[in-house]
């Protein structure tokens, strides 16, 4: 498998760079790690797709914007998200927390998969708010027998193993099943 990370639109990159230069954008608590940091650079751009309805298929996921991991030296300090707007892209927010390290780990996993396989995949970020879950989506851009893969980020929902590589249909089926609450 090879990873083909698409280049983000110029308007998305400009929106992130503008937010990094804007002191007001760095004031919310999620941006605390960025204040005072030297040489902040956007890295690892991932198109963000949202799967709105529980039980929906990947074909219904809609792209909402881009997420960039923000590097300070060799460390990942935060993530910045931009959303699609009529004028291109607009900065939305900075985030911090466990998804940063989990995203990097999933990207490393995807890189290892790429070395071991000949299939082409495009890394994307899949948000599934109805399941309180996010996954690295390894999308196969061409029709054929290859399958899309999902790597759930930590923390993952109950019954889902974070950082396990799932065929997309398998993970979506697991997320769609009702949990048996109160059973032993």
N, C-alpha and C positions, 0 to 999 in steps of 0.2 A: 504494500500500500504506500502510495506517496501522498504527502500532504500538500495541498495547493491552497495556501492562504491568499485569498483575494486582497487586493489593495483596497483600502477604504476610500470612499469618495473624498476629494480634496476638501469639500465643505465640512466633512466630519472631522478630519484632521485639524482644520483651521479652528473649529469650535473647541476642540480639546486644548489646543495650544493657547487660544484666547483665554480660556478658563484658568489655565495654569499661570498666566501672566496677570490675571485679575485678582487682586487681594480680596475682594468681596466674595468671590467664588470659593476662596480657601478658608472662609470663616466658619462654615457649619462644622459640627463635631466630627463628621465622617472625614473631613479634610484635615483634621488636626495633625496627622502624620506628615502632611505635606508642608506645613508651615515651617519655615526656617531650613527646609531641606535644600540641598544644592543640586543644581542641574537636573531638573525634573524632565523626564522624557517619556512620551507615550510609546508603548511597545505592545506586541501581541494583539493587534486589532482583530476582533471577532464580531462578525455580524450577529446581532441579537434577534432571535425569533421568539415569538410567544405563541404557546399553544393554550388558547383560552379555555376551551371546554374539556373537562375530564372525559375520557373516552374518545377524544378526537384523534385523527391520524396526522402524521407529519405533513401530509399534503395541505392541511388546513392551517399550518403554522404561518403566521404573518411576520415579516421582518419589520422591526420597529426602530432600529438604529444600529449603533455600534458601541462596543465596550473596548476600552483600551486599558491595559495594565500600565500603571505609572511607575516608572523606575527612578530611583534616586541612587546613582552609582550602580552597584551590583544587586541592590535590594529592590523588591517590589513594595512600594509604600501604600498604594491605594489603587482603585480602579476609577475610571471616568467613563460615564455613559453619555452618549449623545443620541438624540431622537430625530427621526425624519420630520421635516417641517416643509411648508410650501416653499420656503426660500433655500432649501437644501438640508442642512442639519443644524440643530441647536443644542448647546450644552444642557444637560439635564441635571446631573449630580455626580458627586464623588461617593464612593463606598469604600469601606474597609471591613475587615473581619475574616472569618474562616474561608470564605469563597476565594480569596486571593491565592492563598497557598494551594487550595484544592484545584483551582484552575490551572496553576503552573504544573501541579502533579499530573493532572489529566492531559495537558499538552505534552509532557514528557512521555506519558504512556502512549499517546497517539504517535509520537515520533518513533518509539520502539516498535509499534505495530507497523509503521511505514517501512521500517527497515526489513521486517520479516515478510512482507507481502507485496504483491505487484498491483493491487487495486488502487485506484485514485480516490481520494476522499478530500473533502473541503471541510476544515474545522469551522464550526459555528457554535454559538451559545444558544441553548434552548431553555427558555424560562417556562415553567409550568405552574403558574400561581395557584391553580385549583388543587394542586398536590403539594404546595409549598416545596417545590423542587426545582433545581437547575441542573442541567447536564451539558457536557461538551458533546455536541452532535457532529459526528463524522459522516457528512453527507456525500453520497456517491452521485456526482452530477450527471452521469450518463445512464440511460435506461439499459437494463440488462439484468443478469443474474446476481450482481453484487448487491449487498444489502447495506443500508445505513446502520450505523452503530451509535450507541449512546453510552457515555461514561458519566454516571451520576456524580455530582460534586457533593462533598461533605459540608454540612450535615445532610444526609439523605433521609427521606421519609421512612417510617417504620416498615420493616419488611423488605427494604431495598438496600443492597450493599453498595456503599460509596466506592468508587474507583474500580468496580467490576465492569468489564466491557460487555454490554448487552446488545444483541441484535435489537434494533429499534422496536419492532413489533412485540418482542418478548417483554421489554421493559414497559411499554405502554399498556400491555395486557395486565401486567402485575399491578401497575398503578390504577387501573380501572376496576380491579376486583375490590369488593367491600372487605374491610378488615373485620375479622371475627373478634369483637371486643368482649372481654370478660371470659373468654374460653381459655382453658389450660391445655 
